[in-house]
Amino acid sequence: MIKKINKILLVSLMSLMLIPININAASASASVTGIIMTDSSGTLKISANAPGGFFQGTITNNNPGVASAEKTGKILIDTGEDTTKNPSFSTNVTPNSTGKASFSINIKGEDYQGNPFELVTTVYTEVKKRSTDTGGGNGNNGGSNNNGGGTKPGTSNPGTTKPDKELTEEEKKAKEEAEKKAQLEAEQKIPLVEGIKISSRSPKMEGVALETLGTEEGTFSYSYELPKNIDRVGLELIPSKEGVELTYEKEIDFAADETSKTITANAKSGEISQDYEIVLTSTIPVVNKTEIDGKKLTVLDDDTLDGNMKNIGFERQEYEIEGGMGYFFVNGDIKLQLLVDENNNGSWHLLDEANKPSEEVILLESGTNYALVLNAPEAMQKETLNTEKYSEKTVDFESRYTEVSTTLVMNNKYKAWTAEDGEVFYGIMNGKEKRLHYKTKNDDGLIFEKAFVGFDHTNGTSKTVAIVSTATLGIAVIAGVVYTIMLKKKK
């Protein structure tokens, strides 16, 4: 019985011995050949203690003019979940010129059991020219490097590197200091800042990220041109790793006549300290002031508005005014300006032949189409359409103008006649002719058409109303009929 129990215990212990146990945490290390001669090559290696695992990341060649690795950029090394293997990577390093070079490694990975590891490091190498015998040496003295007999037998050429074991303590210290200095110089070029995020703090596009500038190795000066009407911005420097201490101005304000700001920032990590220069430039909008009925107004000049108007066929055109330049939007014979008062209330106006503001209009847009709503002639305003009076309506501009400025308040009131499934308004549509138009709506947005309208009129005991759109008119003519609605006159 005791033998049987012992046998069971022995089998159990042997089974446990066969189960892999991960005693050491997953980890990785990197190395490169320390000194590479110009007539040979070296090796860059990344080794991981992660059975059955993988790692991925990037290798950056910091000094390709001195030495270049055959494989750089993104890498992915996988063992295929084979727990008898550890992921490893190696690549040849070719010398290009004498000097010092470094390679930055940034990888993450896991072993088969899911234990994570990370390696962020920089490895260094030095490319040297191999010393050669220049002849004349005494073979009996161990092959001296003899320059025509001018040196003693057995002495070496000046510049020959001594083995570390032959260095004096002072020479060892000097070598260590030189290597440390070279390492710091290489690390100094690797940005501690990954990106520079620039956001609007102005009423125009408030809170919107305008741009995120990516940084480059060895470059510490960056610039960005702000859109028009952005006079306050927020800066956010994004560190490239944890533990970076950042010092910089986070809120930047431009004065009314200021076109450029230079911001200095500092990033520090250990012994590495980097100063960044960020130049922000601002375009001063065209200041074009005008006056209507004694009310002082300013022409709104804005990049976003320029783009919106271009979508519906209007081009920006500048012209000379007293004391500078003015501008308007033009499409064929139509010239428009968006005018704002001191409280940022905005309204569209047609310009006359002398480029002076005349009638106020409401600009309606649908895709690439537009219509301008004007006030109907006084006599026409008294008419009714199917008993509907000429009355005030409201248009919802949605986010059309908040993109230009969050404080801009556009006039959205106009007058029209309510009609079946839409409205009849007086105005201009894709041309200069002022007439009645029909506005309706479908799933794609607003639809504008010329309207042929018969206003209410008394005819015995009935009233006749005719509303014929362009499309309906064509059908009516072909059919030889006139579309009418007969309404019984109320007694």
C-alpha positions, 0 to 999 in steps of 0.5 A: 500500500505504501509503495502504491502511494509513493508511486502516485506521488512520484508520478505527480511530481514528474507531471508538475516538472513538465508544466512550464512555470514562469519564474522571471517576469517578461522583459527585453534588452537591446544592444549594438556593436560598440565599435564598428570599423569602416571596413566591417559591419556591426549588429543591432539586437533586441532580445526578449525573455518572453517564452511564446510571446511577441513584441512590436514597435519602432527602431529609429536610425538617429545618425544615418550619415555615420551608421545605418541599420538594414531594418528600421521603422516598424517591427513585429516579432512573433514566436507563433505561441511556441513556448520553447522560443523567445522573440528576438530581432537582429539586423546588420549595421553598416558604417558610412563615415567615422563618428558616433551614432545611436539607435532609438528602440521603443517596443512593447510586448507580452509573453504567452501568459500575457505578462506585458513588457516594454523597452524604451532605450537608445543604444550607441556605437562608434565608427572608426577607421582601422589603423594600418601598418605603413611599412618598414618595421623590424619583424624581430620586434613584433611587427612595429608600425614604423613610419620609415624608421622614424619611431622605435621598433614595437611602438604603435601609430599615433591614434591607435586605440588602447585596450581598456585594460591598458588604460590608466584610471585617468584615461578610463575616466576621460573615456567614460565622460566622453561616452556619456557626453556623446550619449547625452548629445544623441538623446538631446536630439530626440524630442521630449514633446510628441505634438503641439496642439493648437485650439481656438479660444476665440468666439470663432470656433471656440474650443475647436482644435485647429492643428496638432503639429508633429515634432521631428528629431533634431527640430525644435522650432515650429510655426502655424498660421491661424485662420482669420478672426482667431485672436486667442488660442490655447496651447497643449504640448503632448509629452513623448513619454511619462515624467517629462516636465513641461513649462510653457504659456498655455493661453495666447492672446493677440492684440488688435494690430498684432500679426505674430507671436513667438512662444518659448517652451521647455521640456525636461527629463533627467539631464535632458532639457529642450527649448522649443520655439513656436511661432504663431502668425495671425492674418489681420482681416480686411477692415471695411466700414460702411454706414446705412441710415446712420448706423455704422457697420463693418464688412465681415472678413472670414476664411470660413465664410469665404469657403461657404460662399464658394460652395454656392458659386460666389467668389471673393473679389477685392476692390479699392476703397478710401484708405485701403481695400474692401471686398464683396462676394460676386456671382454673375451680376449679384454682389453681396456683403455680410455686414455686422454692427458693434454687437455682432448682429449680422445681415446680408446686403446687395451692393449697387453699381458703386459697390454701396450697400443697398437692399437687405436680403435673406440668403437661403441655401440648399446644397450648391443652390441659393435664393435671396429673399427681398421685401416685396413691392408695397402694392404686392405686400397687400395681396393675399394668396388663398386668403394667406397674408404676406407675413413674417417667417423664420429660417433656421440657419442651424450651424451655418454661421456658428462656424464663422463665429459663435457670437454672430447673430444673423437676421433670420426674419423675412416675409412670404406667403404660406402656400400648400407644402411651402412658401411663395416669396419675392426675391432672386434665384441664381440670377438678377431678376426680381420676381416671385419664387416658390420654396418647398422642402424634401428629404434632400433640403430646400427646393427653389423654383420660379412661381407663376402666381395668381393672387386672390381676386373676386369673381362672382361667388368664388376666388381663384388662386393659381400657383404654378412652379416651373416644372408644373407650368411645362406640364400645364402647357402640354396638357393645354390646361391651367392649374386652378384652385376654386374656393367658395366665397364665404358668405 
